[in-house]
Amino acid sequence: MKKLITQLLIIPFSIIIIAFTISSCKKSNEDLTTSSDLSKNSATTLDNAPTPATPNFNLEVILRGEGNAFGLVKFRQDVDAAKVVTLTTWVHDLLPNHEYLLQRAVDTNLDGNCTGTAWLTLGQGLQPQSIITDAKGTANELLFRDLSAVPSGATFDIHFQIIDAQNSVVVLTSNCYQYTVR
C-alpha cells in the first residue's frame, strides 16, 4: 500500500517537472536579441527599461543536480513601491531531514553567460533562511529579498545554486537568466 501511495505522489510531481521543463524551453523575443545589442546596455541604463511587452521581472528558475535532484524557484517582483522579490523555493530528491541554503550571484555583463561568483545567501530579507527537507528529501520555503536600493531598470545576468548548509557543497545549480528590476 505504501508503494502505491508513493507511486501516486510521484505522478503529479513528474507532471509538474515536465511542465516547467517545457515552459523553460520557450524563447521570448528578448532571446532573439544579439549579444552585441545586449552589451550596449548597462545595469543602470533606464533608456531601455523593460516594458510590459518584454517582461523579465519574473523568472521560473530550474535547478538541477545529481540523479533526480531537482529544484524550482518562482522569482516574482510585484508592481509596487516596495520592490520586494518573492522567491518561492521547492526542492526534491535531496537528502532527507537535511538543511540547505539558496544562493544567487549576478553580473552586469549582459551576455547570457553568468560569470558572477559573489554568492549571496537568500532568506527573509537580509536574514539567511534555511531550507529543511522532510523525510523524503522534499522541501518548500517562501523567501524574499528587498531590492529598494537597486534602481528600477537595472538589468543583470543572474544564476542560482542550492548548497548543503553543513559543508557548503553545491547540490543544485541553475542556468543563467536575465533579470530587470521593476
DAMONOR-V364159 format. One record per pair of residues at least 12 apart in sequence whose ideal C-beta (glycine too) atoms are under 10 Angstrom apart, sorted by the first residue. I is the first residue (numbers start at 0). J is the second residue. Records with the same first field share a line. If there is no record, write none. Layout:
I: J + J
This chain:
5: 135
8: 135 + 137
9: 67
12: 67 + 69 + 89 + 91 + 92 + 137
15: 69 + 71 + 89 + 91
16: 61 + 67 + 69 + 71 + 91
19: 59 + 60 + 61 + 69 + 71 + 73 + 89
20: 61 + 63 + 69
22: 59 + 61
23: 58 + 59 + 60 + 61 + 71 + 174 + 176
27: 53 + 54 + 55
28: 52 + 53
29: 49 + 52 + 53 + 54 + 55 + 177 + 179
30: 111 + 177
32: 53 + 109 + 111 + 177
34: 108 + 109 + 110 + 111 + 112
35: 110
36: 109
37: 108 + 109 + 110 + 111 + 154 + 156 + 177
38: 108 + 109 + 110
39: 109
40: 107 + 109 + 152 + 154 + 179
41: 107 + 108 + 109 + 153 + 154 + 155
42: 105 + 106 + 107 + 108 + 109 + 149 + 150 + 152 + 153 + 154 + 155 + 156 + 179 + 180
43: 107 + 149 + 150 + 152 + 153 + 154
44: 150 + 152 + 153 + 154
45: 150 + 151 + 152 + 153 + 154
46: 152
47: 152 + 154 + 179
48: 150 + 151 + 152 + 153 + 154 + 179 + 180 + 181
49: 151 + 152 + 154 + 177 + 178 + 179 + 180 + 181
51: 78
53: 179
54: 76 + 179 + 181
55: 154 + 176 + 177 + 178 + 179
56: 74 + 75 + 76 + 77 + 78 + 84 + 178 + 179 + 180 + 181
57: 73 + 74 + 75 + 76 + 77 + 84 + 85 + 178 + 181
58: 72 + 73 + 74 + 75 + 76 + 84 + 86 + 157 + 159 + 173 + 176 + 177 + 178
59: 71 + 72 + 73 + 74 + 75 + 176
60: 72 + 73 + 74 + 86 + 88 + 101 + 103 + 157 + 158 + 159 + 173 + 174 + 176 + 178
61: 159 + 171 + 172 + 173 + 174 + 176
62: 88 + 89 + 90 + 101 + 158 + 159 + 160 + 161 + 169 + 170 + 171 + 172 + 173 + 174
63: 171 + 172 + 173 + 174
64: 90 + 91 + 92 + 93 + 160 + 161 + 169 + 170 + 171 + 172
65: 92 + 93 + 170 + 171
66: 92
67: 91 + 92 + 93 + 136
68: 90 + 91 + 92 + 93 + 94 + 136 + 161 + 170 + 171
69: 89 + 90 + 91 + 92 + 93 + 137 + 171
70: 88 + 89 + 90 + 91 + 92 + 93 + 99 + 101 + 130 + 138 + 159 + 160 + 161 + 170 + 171 + 172 + 173
71: 87 + 88 + 89 + 90 + 91 + 139 + 171 + 173
72: 85 + 86 + 87 + 88 + 89 + 90 + 101 + 103 + 121 + 140 + 142 + 159 + 161 + 171 + 173 + 176
73: 85 + 86 + 87 + 88 + 89 + 141
74: 86 + 87 + 88 + 103 + 142 + 144 + 157 + 159 + 176 + 178
75: 87 + 143
76: 144 + 146 + 178 + 179 + 180 + 181
77: 181
78: 181
79: 181
80: 147 + 181
81: 145 + 146 + 147
82: 144 + 145 + 146 + 147 + 148 + 149 + 150 + 151 + 180 + 181
83: 124 + 143 + 144 + 145 + 146 + 147
84: 121 + 142 + 143 + 144 + 145 + 146 + 149 + 178 + 180 + 181
85: 141 + 142 + 143 + 144
86: 101 + 103 + 121 + 122 + 128 + 140 + 141 + 142 + 143 + 144 + 159
87: 139 + 140 + 141 + 142 + 143
88: 101 + 121 + 128 + 130 + 138 + 139 + 140 + 141 + 142 + 159 + 161
89: 130 + 137 + 138 + 139 + 140
90: 130 + 132 + 136 + 137 + 138 + 139 + 140 + 161 + 170 + 171
91: 132 + 135 + 136 + 137 + 138 + 139 + 171
92: 132 + 135 + 136 + 137 + 170 + 171
93: 130 + 132 + 135 + 136 + 137 + 138 + 161 + 163 + 170 + 171
94: 132 + 136 + 163 + 165 + 170
95: 132 + 133 + 134 + 135 + 136 + 137 + 138
96: 131 + 132 + 133 + 134 + 135 + 136 + 138
97: 129 + 130 + 131 + 132 + 133 + 136 + 138 + 163 + 164 + 165 + 170
98: 129 + 130 + 131 + 132 + 138 + 163 + 164 + 165
99: 129 + 130 + 131 + 132 + 138 + 140 + 160 + 161 + 162 + 163 + 164 + 165 + 170 + 171
100: 118 + 120 + 121 + 122 + 127 + 128 + 129 + 130 + 142 + 160 + 161 + 162 + 163 + 164 + 167
101: 119 + 120 + 121 + 122 + 127 + 128 + 129 + 130 + 140 + 142 + 159 + 160 + 161 + 162 + 171
102: 117 + 118 + 119 + 120 + 121 + 127 + 158 + 159 + 160 + 161 + 162 + 167 + 169
103: 115 + 117 + 118 + 119 + 120 + 121 + 144 + 157 + 158 + 159 + 160 + 173 + 176 + 178
104: 116 + 117 + 118 + 119 + 155 + 156 + 157 + 158 + 159 + 160
105: 117 + 118 + 119 + 153 + 155 + 156 + 157 + 158 + 176 + 178
106: 155 + 156 + 157 + 158 + 175
107: 153 + 154 + 155 + 156
108: 155 + 156
109: 154 + 155 + 156 + 177 + 179
110: 156 + 175 + 177
111: 156 + 174 + 175 + 176 + 177
112: 156 + 158 + 175
113: 155 + 156 + 157 + 158 + 159 + 173 + 174 + 175 + 176 + 177
114: 156 + 158 + 175
115: 155 + 156 + 157 + 158 + 175
116: 158
118: 158 + 159 + 160 + 162 + 167 + 169
119: 144
120: 142 + 162 + 164
121: 140 + 142 + 143 + 144 + 159
122: 140 + 142 + 143 + 144
123: 140 + 141 + 142 + 143 + 144
124: 142 + 143 + 144 + 145
125: 144 + 145
126: 142
127: 142 + 164
128: 140 + 141 + 142 + 143
129: 164
130: 142 + 161 + 164
131: 164
138: 161
146: 178 + 180 + 181
147: 180
148: 180
149: 180 + 181
150: 180
151: 179 + 180 + 181
152: 179 + 180 + 181
153: 178 + 179 + 180 + 181
154: 177 + 178 + 179 + 180
155: 176 + 177 + 178 + 179 + 180
156: 175 + 176 + 177 + 178
157: 173 + 175 + 176 + 177 + 178
158: 172 + 173 + 174 + 175 + 176
159: 171 + 172 + 173 + 174 + 175 + 176
160: 172 + 173
161: 173
